[in-house]
């Protein structure tokens, strides 16, 4: 594609009138998200300084800054930051007043300093009355940051900024990430590779090592905010790649809202789309410089998937939700990811000429719900504290090998549970119908039917279990269900009358079970029937589902 006008989103015309299309873009409200955080307040204000994008053309028009930051200080700081991207707030904890701010690197060179920029960081520090210092996090390797000094850029000098603690996090640049993904994809495309070829190729690509680096950075920021109550300023080079990754990972760890369907869409809209991640360049939407292409968004989605593997009950959405977003980042069917910043999308009249992915996902949200999600679970409510030990990380075959048809696809656990939920709903409807018929027969004959006092079946026992809370990822791996829904024991207390058609009904029941496509997971159970089951085990979650 040579121009934006050739992209599919500008010719995609679903069956929706103009009013419906406008409503699609009103689904998400970023100001409502900041209001949910308790903003504006006496410490942070909404600044009009970037209206019409006159300070930074890659920033959103509306930004939250410290209450004590004056327009001259903000403008002065922007002139000392790459691409004018001055420090602005992206997340605020109303519980302890700690904030996550983001910016680009300072134009410090080897010795330059800026009074307004120093005042800007001092204003961020004063906006957190419970802390006497703040972290400044450079997501780059230290050698890369030092090299940028020769070009008149670099990083903050701790001698010039009062009460800051500086930290490098060592995430590689877009070129390293692009080469790493290419090597990993080459391994995925091997035909009948040996185990050693696949594992060596995956290791040599360094892909999982980079995923771990992004997660470690997000964990550092989340701990600073949640445990230390300290505000953090995050930047990389220009503040739209690695900065977006670690800020959004930290938000997912910190805030349960961003682990819901709507909240995750708001997070992408805020930290990626509004703050100017260069989607069209990074995702190669148009013919251009191949060196600008890099899988930055892919890595963020994979980080979230890795977290979902550790905390399967903490996310309202499923793997299918992440894969669908990934597909449409590249498909250009919807207008959300077109352009490199908010200003370009306004100039292209994207909201007036295209349709929104978020509306499509929300309309079809039943297809993306995680059947294990429990809103009242401790991990669904609190801060996630994942492990980043090397053995924790997995290869995401659901994304990178989703088109591999060499082997008959195995039914996913999510699909299995969803099928169980649908079947359970049908059985409950049948039960209600039978109860109504029994009630009618009782009234006609004057005989009262009494239900069993207790259910001794495995399902009955698991349903009576008190679902508690889990505090670590290990609590999710206590066990799995060990039989399919049609293999349950008949309760001893129920005496079934003799029926000459019983054998026929039994065969029909078994046949319907096979036709339903529900696989028997008993052969895949990691535990025996006698294994201990905690109240927060996966069995309890499955039984609840």
C-alpha atoms as one frame of an Amber mdcrd trajectory, in Angstrom:
protein
   0.000   0.000   0.000   1.287   3.421  -0.941  -1.257   5.611   0.872  -3.705
   5.379   3.749  -6.642   5.752   1.363  -5.894   2.291  -0.055  -6.269   0.552
   3.309  -9.212  -1.789   3.770 -10.786   0.160   6.654 -11.747   3.028   4.314
 -13.716   0.700   2.027 -15.071  -1.695   4.679 -18.844  -1.177   4.789 -20.719
  -3.489   7.172 -24.470  -3.322   7.611 -24.534  -0.285   9.875 -25.997   3.150
   9.318 -24.196   6.415  10.022 -25.700   6.795  13.490 -24.533   3.331  14.545
 -21.052   3.999  13.176 -20.750   7.191  15.224 -21.915   5.341  18.325 -19.154
   2.767  17.813 -16.499   5.386  18.481 -18.265   6.587  21.621 -18.011   3.193
  23.325 -14.803   4.028  25.185 -14.250   7.233  27.136 -10.691   7.850  28.339
 -11.783  10.723  30.557 -14.135   8.329  32.325 -11.153   6.083  33.037  -9.220
   8.958  34.605 -12.332   9.855  36.605 -12.392   6.256  37.847  -8.862   6.858
  39.156 -10.067   9.938  41.039  -8.811  12.587  38.616  -8.713  15.522  38.446
  -8.063  16.296  42.096  -6.040  18.691  44.234  -2.774  17.097  43.064  -3.344
  16.520  39.322  -5.127  18.597  36.695  -6.209  18.250  33.091  -4.026  20.590
  31.064  -5.024  22.281  27.789  -1.390  23.007  26.952  -1.332  20.542  24.036
  -4.608  21.577  22.430  -4.248  21.521  18.638  -1.050  19.522  19.258   0.995
  22.716  19.461   3.486  21.385  22.047   3.873  17.766  20.900   2.300  16.501
  17.682   2.591  12.863  18.809   0.867  13.312  22.188  -2.895  13.346  22.843
  -4.579  16.743  23.018  -5.649  16.298  26.656  -3.090  15.345  29.301  -2.932
  15.181  33.080  -0.024  17.020  34.709   0.803  18.009  38.311  -1.422  20.759
  39.700   1.609  22.905  40.475   3.082  22.590  36.944   2.591  25.906  35.122
   2.348  26.169  31.306   5.840  27.751  31.027   7.305  24.827  32.970   5.498
  22.287  30.771   6.541  24.001  27.536  10.121  24.397  28.764  10.274  20.722
  29.694   8.916  19.707  26.287  11.736  21.579  24.557  14.228  19.510  26.558
  12.575  16.192  25.647  12.800  14.245  22.364   9.841  15.006  20.060   8.469
  17.379  22.716   7.105  14.463  24.750   7.198  15.989  28.254   6.323  13.974
  31.419   2.569  13.278  31.597   0.473  11.026  33.788  -0.853   7.681  32.570
  -1.874   5.936  35.828  -2.771   7.192  39.303  -3.315   5.162  42.457  -5.896
   6.937  44.573  -5.069   4.627  47.483  -1.529   5.948  48.039  -1.238   8.851
  45.512   1.606   7.130  43.615   1.569   7.803  39.871   3.064   6.419  36.676
   4.179   9.139  34.275   5.759   8.735  30.851   7.916  10.841  28.569  10.746
  10.609  26.053  14.473  10.851  26.758  15.956  14.218  27.735  18.175  16.133
  25.309  20.913  16.192  27.911  23.937  15.171  25.873  26.975  15.020  28.145
  26.329  18.085  30.268  23.181  19.980  29.221  20.448  20.651  31.769  17.060
  22.361  31.797  15.614  24.188  34.790  12.006  23.719  33.623  12.500  19.982
  33.198  13.952  19.724  36.697  10.981  21.694  38.012   8.617  19.350  36.151
  10.047  16.276  37.886   9.958  18.128  41.200   6.256  18.828  40.597   5.615
  15.109  39.994   7.405  14.282  43.238   5.377  16.837  45.215   2.163  15.362
  43.803   2.795  12.308  45.961   2.730  13.568  49.576   3.548  10.125  50.981
   6.978   9.785  49.341  10.168  11.829  49.555  11.687  10.495  46.311  10.633
   9.157  42.898  12.004   6.646  40.418  13.143   7.641  36.942  13.171   4.477
  34.839  15.019   4.249  31.537  13.824   1.070  29.843  16.899   0.885  27.577
  20.165  -0.937  28.214  22.651   1.478  29.783  25.087   1.222  26.863  22.373
   2.310  24.420  21.509   5.322  26.558  25.158   6.332  26.841  25.540   6.045
  23.058  22.618   8.431  22.600  24.517  11.069  24.543  26.817  11.500  21.566
  23.755  12.554  19.534  22.793  15.181  22.115  20.244  12.950  23.871  20.759
  10.527  26.745  19.302  10.267  30.247  18.814  12.282  33.419  21.842  13.234
  35.492  21.014  12.473  39.133  23.196  15.394  40.206  20.834  17.831  38.456
  17.541  16.360  39.699  16.770  16.336  43.390  15.326  13.281  45.134  15.268
  10.890  42.197  16.518   7.319  41.972  17.560   6.326  38.467  17.127   2.793
  37.094  18.023   1.130  33.764  15.848  -1.858  32.788  17.695  -3.250  29.761
  14.985  -3.811  27.112  16.518  -4.001  23.627  15.600  -1.693  20.739  13.155
  -2.255  17.883  15.820  -3.694  15.563  16.835  -6.425  17.990  13.175  -7.311
  18.581  12.436  -7.503  14.849  15.363  -9.850  14.226  14.433 -11.957  17.237
  10.858 -12.467  16.069  12.010 -13.311  12.565  14.283 -16.065  13.902  11.480
 -17.394  16.080   9.036 -17.484  13.152  11.582 -19.335  11.029  11.672 -22.027
  13.706   7.856 -22.219  13.655   7.902 -22.733   9.894  10.283 -25.703   9.994
   8.765 -28.868   8.571   8.940 -31.781  11.019  11.739 -30.310  13.142  13.438
 -32.469  15.740  13.015 -31.562  19.385  16.592 -30.284  19.581  16.189 -28.201
  16.405  13.045 -26.540  17.726  14.338 -25.851  21.228  17.730 -24.646  20.020
  16.100 -22.403  17.429  13.739 -20.926  19.999  16.611 -20.312  22.413  18.823
 -18.776  19.728  16.052 -16.379  18.720  16.094 -14.861  22.229  12.345 -14.189
  21.946  11.299 -15.440  25.372  14.259 -13.635  26.931  12.883 -10.359  25.567
   9.373 -11.179  26.818  10.855 -11.766  30.258  12.677  -8.412  30.123   9.430
  -6.539  29.400   7.593  -8.378  32.179  10.405  -7.733  34.662  10.236  -4.024
  33.863   6.477  -3.938  34.395   6.844  -5.799  37.684   9.447  -3.300  38.910
   7.104  -0.379  38.250   4.082  -2.142  39.764   6.021  -2.919  42.946   7.234
   0.667  43.216   3.649   1.948  43.050   1.822  -0.725  45.056   4.378  -1.703
  47.701   6.612   1.347  48.090   4.013   3.992  47.242   6.550   5.776  45.023
   5.788   7.618  41.779   7.649   6.555  38.625   8.637   8.387  35.442   9.189
   5.966  32.545  10.890   6.664  29.237  12.897   4.988  26.492  14.188   6.896
  23.474  11.081   8.530  22.027   8.594   7.156  24.559   6.234   5.295  22.223
   7.603   1.717  22.130   9.204   0.256  25.258   7.538   2.929  27.384   4.093
   1.840  26.148   4.963  -1.792  26.832   6.091  -1.460  30.433   3.494   1.151
  31.455   0.637  -1.006  30.182   2.069  -4.206  31.696   2.363  -2.399  35.031
  -1.271  -1.241  34.735  -2.442  -4.810  34.093  -0.587  -5.965  37.210  -1.832
  -3.096  39.367  -5.456  -2.591  38.402  -8.111  -5.351  38.098 -10.141  -3.103
  35.816  -7.562  -3.523  33.064  -7.985  -7.282  33.338 -11.611  -7.019  32.196
 -12.804  -6.939  28.594 -13.710  -3.252  28.574 -10.763  -2.249  30.753  -8.223
  -3.912  28.467  -9.638  -2.086  25.458  -9.422   1.193  27.408  -5.791   0.428
  28.301  -4.797  -0.077  24.659  -6.701   3.034  23.654  -4.948   5.084  26.347
  -1.351   3.873  26.469  -0.925   2.833  22.845  -3.300   4.667  20.544  -3.682
   8.022  22.342  -0.049   8.256  23.471   1.206   7.764  19.935   2.560   4.276
  19.359   3.529   4.238  15.678   1.183   1.458  14.561   1.424   2.131  10.838
   5.232   2.128  10.914   5.698  -0.736  13.368   3.064  -2.957  11.705   4.075
  -2.097   8.130   0.635  -0.907   7.063   2.166   1.123   4.224   5.158   0.574
   1.991   8.031   2.296   3.710  11.238   1.842   5.662  11.474  -1.799   6.717
  13.742  -0.784   9.593  10.753   0.906  11.247   8.877  -2.409  11.498   8.987
  -4.106  14.910   6.694  -6.430  16.928   6.239  -4.091  19.898   2.488  -4.658
  20.199   2.957  -8.406  19.678   5.236  -8.516  22.702   2.750  -6.707  24.920
  -0.037  -9.106  23.965   2.259 -12.039  24.653   3.196 -10.628  28.060  -0.511
 -10.538  28.927  -0.913 -14.113  27.677   2.001 -15.247  29.850   0.250 -13.646
  32.833  -2.989 -15.407  31.914  -1.138 -18.721  32.003  -0.074 -18.014  35.590
  -3.400 -16.530  36.710  -6.143 -18.247  34.671  -8.957 -16.985  36.922  -7.828
 -13.339  37.044  -8.693 -12.232  33.482 -12.211 -11.761  32.184 -11.080 -12.317
  28.591  -9.649 -15.390  26.923  -6.695 -16.125  24.660  -9.030 -15.788  21.680
  -9.569 -12.123  22.616  -5.820 -11.418  22.440  -5.420 -13.273  19.143  -8.351
 -11.362  17.628  -6.830  -8.021  18.636  -3.491  -9.138  17.191  -5.163 -10.078
  13.906  -6.858  -6.700  13.540  -3.761  -4.697  14.437  -2.426  -5.948  11.092
  -5.624  -6.461   9.070  -6.516  -2.743   8.777 -10.191  -3.730   8.711 -10.974
  -1.245  11.480  -9.673   2.284  11.904  -8.369   2.078  15.491  -4.742   1.313
  14.616  -4.423   3.400  11.472  -1.789   6.140  11.567   1.005   6.791  14.015
  -0.660   9.190  16.435  -3.889  10.909  17.350  -3.239  13.909  15.154  -2.808
  11.772  12.021  -6.059   9.924  12.717  -7.948  13.216  13.025  -6.440  14.481
   9.764  -7.532  11.232   8.080 -11.054  11.592   9.590 -10.762   8.043  10.875
 -13.750   8.255  13.269 -15.931   9.667  10.490 -14.875   7.227   7.772 -14.109
   3.890   9.433 -15.527   1.470  11.981 -14.225   0.703  15.472 -12.792  -2.658
  16.524 -13.838  -2.068  20.129 -17.514  -1.974  19.231 -17.174  -5.209  17.272
 -15.416  -6.955  20.172 -17.924  -5.663  22.720 -20.908  -6.733  20.618 -19.435
 -10.230  20.356 -17.993 -10.315  23.875 -19.647 -13.657  24.647 -17.109 -15.255
  22.284 -14.178 -13.871  24.266 -15.186 -14.448  27.897 -12.871 -16.569  30.022
 -15.048 -19.294  31.627 -12.643 -19.495  34.591 -12.924 -15.809  35.479 -14.252
 -15.046  38.949 -14.715 -11.376  39.730 -14.618 -11.944  43.504 -11.363 -13.900
  43.435  -8.414 -12.436  45.331  -6.250 -12.387  42.200  -9.072 -10.751  40.235
  -9.261  -7.985  42.834  -5.708  -7.410  43.972  -2.255  -6.759  42.529  -0.799
  -9.619  40.503   2.631 -10.794  41.637   3.832 -13.127  38.897   6.966 -15.219
  38.811   9.483 -14.615  36.025  11.614 -17.683  36.653  12.815 -19.089  33.300
  10.751 -22.275  33.572   7.539 -20.223  33.825   7.659 -18.926  30.254   5.922
 -20.866  27.492   5.882 -20.790  23.729   2.621 -19.224  22.525   1.567 -21.829
  19.998  -1.997 -20.457  20.054  -0.692 -17.423  18.155   2.410 -18.499  16.273
   1.183 -21.976  15.235  -2.543 -21.288  15.014  -2.544 -22.079  11.270  -0.683
 -25.361  11.630  -3.093 -27.993  10.258  -0.578 -30.828  10.189  -2.147 -32.370
  13.287  -5.849 -32.590  14.088  -6.475 -29.628  16.400  -7.042 -30.533  20.012
 -10.047 -29.032  21.757  -8.977 -26.219  24.076  -9.921 -26.184  27.732 -11.772
 -22.908  27.173 -13.942 -24.456  24.461 -14.536 -27.512  26.631 -15.690 -25.395
  29.562 -17.848 -23.229  27.353 -19.521 -26.370  26.000 -20.098 -27.567  29.570
 -21.683 -24.233  30.451 -24.013 -24.410  27.465 -24.960 -27.997  28.263 -25.506
 -27.121  31.917 -27.825 -24.298  30.917 -29.817 -26.669  28.709 -30.053 -29.220
  31.519 -31.220 -26.551  33.960 -33.922 -25.502  31.522 -35.001 -29.131  31.155
 -34.987 -29.527  34.936 -37.229 -26.493  35.350 -39.587 -27.900  32.735 -39.674
 -31.302  34.471 -40.336 -29.687  37.849 -43.258 -27.827  36.356 -44.683 -31.062
  34.916 -44.175 -32.857  38.263 -46.004 -30.055  40.024 -48.905 -30.428  37.621
 -48.999 -34.208  38.110 -48.938 -33.768  41.894 -51.926 -31.483  41.720 -53.811
 -33.970  39.520 -52.979 -37.157  41.493 -52.433 -35.801  45.010 -49.021 -37.571
  45.293 -46.028 -35.536  46.400 -42.571 -36.338  44.967 -39.640 -35.651  47.264
 -36.162 -34.871  45.932 -33.084 -36.549  47.513 -31.768 -34.811  50.599 -28.209
 -34.737  49.326 -26.213 -35.295  46.211 -23.300 -37.654  46.707 -21.989 -37.369
  43.185 -18.567 -35.833  42.528 -20.276 -32.814  40.997 -22.451 -32.345  44.039
 -19.487 -32.522  46.378 -17.480 -30.026  44.328 -20.379 -27.614  44.030 -20.781
 -27.585  47.816 -17.133 -26.645  48.202 -16.606 -23.152  49.519 -14.658 -21.277
  46.859 -12.056 -19.239  48.665  -9.191 -17.164  47.449  -5.739 -17.847  46.027
  -2.726 -15.696  46.670  -0.068 -17.179  44.378   0.047 -18.618  40.837   0.556
 -22.107  42.337  -2.950 -22.029  43.775  -4.297 -22.285  40.265  -2.551 -25.594
  39.515  -4.037 -27.734  42.270  -5.883 -30.048  39.886  -8.299 -30.562  37.027
 -11.594 -32.340  36.667 -11.137 -36.064  36.276 -14.296 -37.085  34.451 -16.581
 -35.815  31.762 -20.038 -34.539  32.687 -21.754 -37.741  31.518 -19.555 -40.048
  33.629 -20.908 -38.931  36.988 -21.943 -41.531  39.557 -25.631 -42.086  40.145
 -26.492 -40.960  43.696 -27.255 -43.891  45.967 -30.259 -42.099  47.403 -32.114
 -41.979  44.073 -34.040 -45.154  43.163 -34.854 -45.172  39.489 -38.024 -47.030
  38.434 -37.661 -49.952  36.027 -38.164 -48.803  32.469 -38.262 -51.127  29.495
 -36.855 -48.340  27.338 -33.909 -47.679  29.647 -31.292 -49.343  27.445 -32.528
 -47.445  24.422 -32.398 -44.106  26.289 -28.942 -44.910  27.572 -27.595 -45.542
  24.113 -29.183 -42.345  22.881 -27.594 -40.420  25.730 -24.161 -41.778  24.927
 -24.648 -40.987  21.299 -25.586 -37.391  22.028 -22.478 -37.046  24.177 -20.293
 -38.064  21.262 -22.098 -35.781  18.875 -21.727 -32.824  21.224 -17.995 -32.729
  20.551 -17.093 -32.600  24.244 -13.849 -34.464  24.783 -13.232 -36.661  27.804
 -10.435 -35.076  29.797 -10.005 -37.960  32.217  -6.955 -39.227  30.339  -5.317
 -35.810  30.625  -5.829 -35.279  34.338  -2.492 -34.637  36.104  -3.898 -35.860
  39.417  -5.674 -38.973  40.597  -9.099 -39.071  42.223  -7.450 -39.252  45.640
  -5.346 -36.137  45.139  -6.013 -33.276  47.545  -8.096 -30.445  46.219  -7.987
 -26.967  47.691 -11.028 -24.742  47.705  -9.375 -22.477  45.090  -8.195 -25.289
  42.869  -9.061 -25.356  39.192 -11.536 -28.160  39.930 -13.613 -25.789  42.025
 -13.490 -23.209  39.258 -14.417 -25.830  36.627 -17.263 -27.118  38.778 -18.528
 -23.598  39.296 -18.381 -23.084  35.526
